[in-house]
Amino acid sequence: MKLSAAFALFTDLSAAIRVAFFPTLIDIYQNPSLVLNTSRTFMSHVWASFAGPTDENGRPVKQDLLFPHATGTVLDLGAGFGHVIQYLDRSKVTKYVGLEPNTRMHPLLRETAEAAGFRESDGTLIILAYGAEDTMQILEALGGPHPVDTITSVLTLCSIPSANRVMTTLVRDVLKPGGQVLFYEHVLSPRADVAWWQRFWTPLWGVFLDGCRLDCPTHLDISEMKDVGTGGEAVGMWERGETWGKPGEEEENLWWHQAGRFVKHV
């Protein structure tokens, strides 16, 4: 792997520090309790500056993934400012549930959703300040088991601790039989040299970017996900599924992307 690719992280990290360091200090000065969530506060400022360009960078993949397939009640993990909403077909999506623990992002998330026709007043919009691991609270808010037709995750699972366990629980308890998971994530590279650098840089990167990991094998974890059969045996979670890459992406990219669509067994 070329050293220029291995150290490309510093270009993004320096840009993040440049736009978010002083706004984060100001926020903590005004509200000292935020020091307990410094990384999350820092990340909110980073995302305010870079969410748009990041979204644009993956637009073709997300258009092919989300618009044709997302249906019914959609649970959007790590909804952020609501960029996923622009890829949803409003004629097929009846309710949008934005799961976003960072409440600083809620006002713009709500504005984006309402502009697309999702409103809290008529029940087509629900914004929850929970993490993906808060399964019981999600089920309580949505009225019981298996309330969701589609789970979407766009550049989110990398920052969820124990993402494989959390995602398995969400699919098992929250997603309807026959429902689907649609994801677009940066994941662990299949190239050993790139994966080594991803693992090397992850501790540093995660400190600044709210726990984001470069070395998550998300696509493999989801494709190999297991459920519990009627006899207590492990069975495959999916009726069918597929993953694919981002066209034209360099193999030495530390942020190597995969998209996927998986349909839960009935």
C-alpha positions in Angstrom: 0.0 0.0 0.0 1.3 3.4 -0.9 2.3 5.6 2.1 0.3 8.5 0.6 -2.9 6.3 0.8 -1.9 5.0 4.3 -1.6 8.5 5.6 -4.5 10.0 3.8 -6.4 10.0 7.1 -4.5 13.1 8.2 -5.9 15.2 5.4 -9.5 14.5 6.6 -8.5 14.7 10.3 -6.8 18.1 9.9 -9.9 19.4 8.0 -12.1 18.2 10.8 -10.0 19.9 13.5 -10.0 23.1 11.4 -13.7 23.4 11.3 -14.8 21.9 14.6 -12.1 22.6 17.2 -13.0 26.2 18.2 -16.8 25.7 17.9 -16.4 22.8 20.2 -14.4 24.8 22.7 -17.1 27.6 22.6 -19.9 25.1 23.2 -18.1 23.6 26.2 -17.3 27.1 27.6 -21.0 28.0 27.3 -22.2 24.6 28.7 -19.4 22.9 30.7 -21.4 19.6 31.0 -20.6 19.0 27.3 -17.1 18.1 28.3 -18.5 14.7 29.1 -19.5 14.3 25.4 -16.6 16.2 23.8 -16.3 13.8 20.9 -20.0 13.9 20.1 -20.0 17.7 20.2 -16.9 17.8 18.0 -18.6 15.4 15.6 -21.7 17.5 15.3 -19.7 20.4 14.0 -17.7 18.2 11.7 -20.9 16.7 10.2 -22.4 20.2 9.8 -19.6 21.1 7.5 -19.0 17.8 5.7 -22.3 15.9 5.6 -23.3 17.5 2.3 -20.0 16.6 0.4 -20.0 13.2 2.0 -23.6 12.6 0.9 -22.8 13.8 -2.6 -19.8 11.4 -2.8 -22.0 8.4 -2.4 -25.1 9.6 -4.2 -25.3 7.1 -7.1 -24.9 4.1 -4.8 -27.6 5.4 -2.4 -30.0 6.2 -5.2 -29.8 2.7 -6.5 -30.1 1.2 -3.0 -32.7 3.3 -1.2 -35.2 4.8 -3.7 -36.3 1.5 -5.3 -36.3 -0.6 -2.2 -37.3 1.3 1.0 -40.9 0.8 1.8 -43.5 1.1 4.6 -42.2 2.3 8.0 -38.5 3.1 7.7 -36.2 3.1 10.7 -33.1 5.2 9.8 -30.2 4.5 12.1 -28.0 7.5 12.9 -30.3 9.8 11.0 -28.0 12.8 11.4 -29.4 15.8 9.4 -31.8 13.6 7.4 -29.8 13.0 4.2 -31.4 9.5 3.7 -34.8 11.2 3.4 -34.0 12.6 0.0 -33.5 9.1 -1.4 -36.9 7.8 -0.2 -39.9 7.3 -2.5 -42.6 9.1 -0.6 -45.3 7.1 -2.5 -43.9 3.9 -1.0 -42.6 5.1 2.5 -45.5 5.7 4.9 -43.6 6.6 8.0 -40.0 7.8 8.7 -38.5 7.1 12.1 -35.2 9.0 12.6 -33.0 7.4 15.2 -30.5 10.1 16.3 -29.0 10.2 19.8 -27.3 13.5 19.1 -30.1 16.0 19.8 -28.1 18.9 18.3 -29.0 17.4 14.9 -32.8 17.1 15.5 -33.9 20.6 14.4 -32.4 20.2 10.9 -33.5 16.6 10.7 -37.1 17.6 11.5 -36.9 20.4 8.9 -35.6 18.0 6.2 -38.3 15.5 7.0 -41.1 18.0 6.9 -39.9 19.4 3.6 -40.3 15.8 2.2 -43.8 15.4 3.5 -43.1 13.6 6.8 -44.8 15.3 9.8 -45.0 14.6 13.5 -48.5 16.1 13.5 -49.9 13.2 11.4 -47.7 10.5 12.7 -45.6 10.0 9.6 -42.5 11.4 11.3 -41.0 10.2 14.6 -37.6 11.4 15.8 -36.1 9.3 18.6 -33.1 10.4 20.7 -32.0 6.8 21.2 -29.0 4.8 20.1 -29.4 1.7 18.0 -28.7 -0.4 21.1 -31.8 0.9 22.9 -34.1 -1.7 21.5 -36.7 -1.8 24.3 -37.2 2.0 24.1 -37.5 1.9 20.3 -40.1 -0.9 20.6 -42.0 1.0 23.3 -42.0 4.2 21.2 -43.2 2.4 18.0 -45.9 0.3 19.8 -44.6 -3.2 20.1 -42.6 -5.9 18.4 -41.7 -5.9 14.7 -43.1 -2.5 13.8 -40.6 -1.7 11.0 -40.6 -2.7 7.3 -37.2 -1.3 6.4 -34.0 -0.5 8.4 -31.6 1.8 6.7 -28.0 2.5 7.8 -25.8 5.0 6.0 -22.3 5.5 7.4 -23.6 4.7 10.9 -22.7 1.2 12.0 -19.0 2.1 12.2 -19.7 4.2 15.3 -21.9 1.8 17.2 -20.2 -0.3 19.9 -20.8 -4.0 19.4 -22.5 -3.3 16.1 -23.0 -6.9 15.1 -24.9 -7.7 18.4 -26.9 -4.5 18.2 -27.9 -5.1 14.6 -28.8 -8.7 15.2 -31.2 -7.6 18.0 -32.7 -4.9 15.9 -33.4 -7.2 13.0 -34.7 -10.0 15.2 -37.0 -7.8 17.4 -37.8 -4.6 15.4 -37.8 -5.7 11.8 -40.9 -7.4 10.4 -40.6 -10.9 8.9 -40.0 -10.2 5.2 -38.7 -6.8 6.0 -35.3 -5.6 4.7 -32.0 -4.0 5.8 -30.5 -1.5 3.4 -27.0 -0.3 4.2 -24.1 1.8 2.8 -21.1 1.7 5.0 -17.3 2.1 5.0 -15.9 -1.3 6.1 -12.8 -3.4 6.6 -10.9 -3.8 3.4 -10.4 -7.3 1.9 -6.8 -6.3 1.2 -4.5 -7.3 4.1 -2.3 -4.2 3.8 -5.2 -1.8 3.8 -6.9 -3.6 6.7 -3.6 -3.3 8.7 -3.6 0.5 8.4 -7.3 0.7 9.1 -6.8 -1.1 12.4 -3.7 1.0 13.1 -5.5 4.3 12.7 -8.9 3.4 14.2 -8.0 4.3 17.9 -6.9 7.8 16.8 -9.7 8.4 14.4 -12.4 7.2 16.9 -11.2 9.7 19.5 -12.1 12.6 17.3 -15.0 11.2 15.3 -17.4 10.0 18.1 -16.1 6.4 18.1 -16.1 5.9 14.3 -14.1 2.8 13.4 -12.3 2.2 10.1 -12.0 -1.6 10.6 -15.6 -2.8 11.0 -16.5 -5.9 8.8 -20.1 -4.7 8.7 -20.9 -6.3 5.3 -19.7 -9.7 6.5 -21.4 -9.4 9.9 -24.7 -8.7 8.3 -24.5 -11.3 5.6 -23.6 -14.0 8.2 -26.3 -12.9 10.7 -28.1 -15.7 12.5 -31.5 -16.1 14.1 -32.8 -18.6 16.6 -35.0 -21.4 15.2 -38.1 -22.9 16.8 -35.9 -25.6 18.3 -33.3 -23.2 19.6 -30.9 -23.9 16.8 -29.1 -21.2 14.9 -30.6 -20.5 11.5 -29.8 -17.9 8.8 -31.5 -14.6 9.3 -32.0 -13.9 5.6 -34.3 -15.2 2.8 -32.0 -13.5 0.4 -29.3 -10.8 0.2 -26.5 -9.3 -1.7 -23.6 -6.8 -1.3 -21.8 -4.6 -3.8 -19.1 -2.0 -3.9 -18.8 1.6 -4.9 -18.0 1.9 -8.6 -14.6 3.4 -9.3 -13.4 3.3 -5.7 -9.7 2.9 -5.2 -8.7 -0.4 -3.6 -6.2 1.4 -1.3 -8.9 3.7 0.1 -8.9 3.6 3.9 -12.7 4.2 3.7 -13.6 1.2 1.5 -17.4 1.1 1.0 -19.9 -1.6 0.6 -23.7 -1.4 0.0 -26.1 -4.2 0.7 -29.8 -5.3 0.7 -30.9 -8.2 2.8 -34.5 -9.5 3.2 -35.4 -11.2 6.5 -36.8 -14.7 6.4 -40.6 -15.1 7.0 
